[in-house]
Amino acid sequence: MGVKIIGLGASIPLKLVTNEELSKVLDTSDEWITTRTGIKRRHHSSLNETTSYLSYKAGIAALKSVTQADDSDIDTLIVATSTPDRRCPATAPKVATMLGLGKIRAFDINAVCTGFVYALELADALIRSGKSRRLMLLGADVFTSILDKQDRTTYPLFGDAAGAMILTNSDDDNILSTYTGSDGEYEHLITIPDGGTESALRLDGVSKNIFFKMAGKEVFLKAISHMKESVSEVLNLSGLTKEDVDYLVPHQANKRIIDTLTQFLDLNEDQALMSLEEYGNTSAASIPITLARHVKAGTINSGNKIVVTAFGGGITWGAALLRWPDEKINADLI
């Protein structure tokens, strides 16, 4: 049994925030942000543009991209997010209801920026085992809800978004291999220290530790190392080589990381597909919205072999090797 990609969509909040706008409220500049990250713009959610709402919109876009889609056929919904609507319950059942999918299997997973790759590996296993026939996978994050707006080292980096992919069982196979890993020894590198059971008794006042924190230099080095490892693993698992790869779709965290991975795969610059300049780091949403953007633009075509790879908090990392389906997918960003 193979796993086929049949739908793709994304949702971006309405509010556009440029580097110039950020420089008016932070000690930063367009040049500083652009040269260090490659980000020029990002989109920020309004109060009503929650993770569930962006997920719902991305799900609608993905459903519309499926030829003769039947909503009732979807039996599983996975939401990869580290910014759920509530700590309890999970966001996925709410999204399933909003989409009218009925009382299906629905749950969240949290691997931060690696969330979509983790969820893709899980979705692949569920379909191949026969537990699921048709599945919707969402990567969605409203990272602005957990950022310190006065922190110039993190606030300019992130945007909000959601991306959706629909998978089904098939004689065709579009997921050639997957690989994931983690190392909890380095959980302090990407974290929100307070708010969980470790700190429950200490939350009796306002704490700066409720905001997202990241050790930038250490994260940079580990991201490159583990994403290279992940790419090598999925190529080995599929029996392919660097020469077989048509496109790289990396997690959109930093252009320097993306450039390093591009060189590692011996690819041309235009083979590394990006959305970073326009949307910033959208965490679990970054890979599906980048795919949707380039499918819509006609860059990705049937039969293309695409490596997706990510690194995130945990720390976590992973990759997947995709062969793009023969049938046209009309991906959209709404």
N, C-alpha and C positions, 0 to 999 in steps of 0.2 A: 504494500500500500504506500502510495506517495502522498505528499502534501503540496497542494497547489495554492498559489496566491491568486485570489479572484477579485479583491477589492482593496482600495487604498484611498485615504482622505485625511485632511488635516484642518485644524481650526486655530486661528490666530486672533487674539484680542484686538479690539479696535484702536486702542490708544498706542500711538507710535511715540517713542522717546529716543531722541537723537543724542549723540555725544555732546553736541553743543548745549543742549538743554541741561544735561547732567553737569556740565562744567559751571553752570550758573549756581548750583547748590552744593557742589562738592569741589574739593581741591584737586581738580583733574582737568584734562583738556582732551579735545578730539585727537590730537597728535599722540598724546600719551596712551590713550586707550587703543587707538588703531595700531600703532607700532608694536604694542606688547601683546595684543590679542587678535587683531583683524576684525574686531566688531565696530560697526558704524552706527547701527540702530538696534532697537529691541522693542517688543510690544509688552505693555503692562496691562494686567487685568483690572477692570473696575470691580466694585464690591460684589456685583451680581454675576461676574464672570468667574465662577468657582471652578474647581477641578472637575466636578461632575458636569457642569454646564459646557465647558470646553470639550470634555469627553463626548458628551451627547452630540454636539455639533460635528465633531470629527467622525463620530459613528454614522451620522446621517450622510455626511459626504462620502464615506466609504460604501455605505449601502447603495447610494445612487450610482456609484461607479461599477457595480456588479450588474452584468447583463441578466435581465429577467430575475432580479433578486427576490427572494422570498424570505421576509424577516423571520418567519416562524421556523425556518430551517436552522437558524443559529441556536446551538444548544449549550454553548459555553462563552462566557465573557471574562476576560482577564484585564484588569487595570494595573499597569505598572506605574506607581507613583510614590513619592516620598512626601507629598503635600496633600493628603486626603482631605475631604471636606471636614471630617471629624476624626479624632483619635479612635473613636468607636461609634458606629460600626464601620466596616469597609465601605468604600465608595462604589465599588462595582455593582452590588445589587441595586442601588439607587439608579445608576446609569442604565442597567438592563430594563428597569421599569420605565424610565424616561423614554427609552427607545422602543418600548412596546414589545419587548422580546419574551415576555411571560416569565414564568417561574423557573428559569434556567439556572444552571451552575454559574455562579458569578463570585469572583474573589479578587482581592488586591495582592500584589507582591511589591516588596520594597528592596531594590538594589541600587537606589539613587540613580546616578547617570547611566548605570549599566542595566537599568530596569527593563528596557525594551528587549535587549539581547537575552536576558534571563527568561523573560516571558515568552520570547520566540522559541527558545529551546524547550520550555515546558509545553507550549502549544503543539510543537512538533511531536513530542512524546505522547501527548494525549490523543492526537489524531492517529498516529501510527499504531497505538495500542488498541484502537477501536473504542475508546471511552468517549471520544467526541467525533462528530462527523463534520460539523461546520462551526468555526470558532471566530469570534472577533477579539482582536488583541489591540489594546490601547496603551500608548505611552502618554501620560498627561502630568503636567506639573505647573503649579502657580508658585514659582519660587519667590516672587516678590513678597509673598505672605510670610516668609521666614527670614528675610534679609534685614539687616540693620541699614537703614537709608543713609546713615552718616558714615558708613564704612566704605571708603574709596577702593579697598582691595577686593571687595566682593560685589557691591551693589551694581557697578557698571557692567558686570559680566553676564548677568542672567536676564532672560526674558521668559514669558509665559506662553504656553501653547499646548496643543494635544494633537496626536497623530494616531490614525487607526488603520489596521490591516485586517482583512478577512481571509481566512484560510479554510480549505476544505480537503477531504480525502479525494484521491484521484489516482488514475493510472499514471498521470504525469507526476513529476517530482521537481519542485522548485527550491526546496531546502536540501542542499547537498551535504552539509555538515554543520555542526554547532559545537561550541566549546565555551565553558565558563569556569571561573575560579574565584577564590577569595582568600584573604588573610586578615583575620580579626586582630592581629597584633598591632595593626596600624589604623585602628578605628578612630584614633584621635586626629588623623590628618584631615578628614572631612566629616564634620559632625555638628550636631546641636546638643551641647552638653546637658542642658536642663530640659525637663518636660516629661521624662520617662520615669520608670520605677526607681532608678538610681538616685533621682533628685526629688522625689515626691515630697519628702519631709522638709525640703529646703525652699520650696516655692512659696514663701510667705511675704514676698515683696517683689518689686520690679528687679529683674536680673538681666544683665547683658548676655547671659549664657542661654537665653531662649532663642538667640539668633544663630543662623548658620555661620560656621567658621571653617576656614580652609587654610592649610599650610601650603601656600602656593608653590614654593620651590621644590619641596619634597614631592608634592602631588605631580608636578610637571615631569620629574624624572621617573617616577614609578609608572605614570600613565604611559610614557613612551615605551618603557621596558615591557610592561604587561600587555600592551596592545600589540606590540611586535610579536610577542610570544603567542598571543591568541590567534593572530593572522597565520603564523606558521603552523599552528596546530590544526586549524580548519583546512588548510591546504593539504597537510599530510593526511588528515582523515579522509579527504575526498580523492586522494591520489592525483592532485593537480599541482601545478607549480605557479610561480609568480607570473610567468609568461601567459598563463591562461586567464588571468584576471583582466577584465575590461574596465571596471570602475571600483574605486574605493569609496565607501560611505562611512566615514568615521563619526563618532560622537563629536558634536560641534562645540568644543571647549576652548580651543586656542589654535590659531593658524600655525604657530610654530610647531605644535605637536603634529598637526595634519601634514605640514611640509616634510617633517622627519619621516612619517609613515609612508608618504608618497615616494620619497627617495628609497626607503627600505624595500618597497615593492617594485622599484625600477619603473615607475609610472610617470607619464607626463603630468604636468600641473593640472591640465584640463580633465584628467581622469580621476582626480580627487574631487568628488562632488560636495558642494558646500551650500549652507544656508546661513552660516555664521555671521556674515557681514550684515544681513538684514534682520536676523532674529536673535542673535546672541546665543548663549548657552541655555537651551530649553530643557536640560536634564533628560528625563526618560522620553521626552517628545522629540528630541533632536534628530534621531535617525529616521523615524517615519515621516516627519515633515520634510526632511531633506529628500527622501525618496519621492514623496508626493510632488515636491516642487520640480524635480528633474524629470519625472514621468510626465507631468503636465506640459513641461517645456519640450518634450520629445527627445531629450538627451538619452534616456534609457530605452532600449529597444528589445524586442523578443530575442531570447537566447543569450543576452549579455550575462556574463558571470560577474557577480558583484560581491565584494567582501564588505560586510558591515562589522564594526568593532567599537567597543566602548570601555571606559574605565570610570569607576565611581566609588562612592563611600562604602565603607565596610571593612577594608577596601575590597572592591569587586572588579572583575574584568571579564571580558568575553568577546566572542566573534561568531559570525555565521557566514557561510558561503551560499549565495543564492544564484539560481539560474532563472532569469526573468521569463515569465510565462509567454507563450506564443500568442495568446489572445490579447487584444488591446485592452488596457485598463484606463478609463477616463478619470484619472485622479484629479481631485480638486482641493483647493484651500479656501475655506469660508470663514 
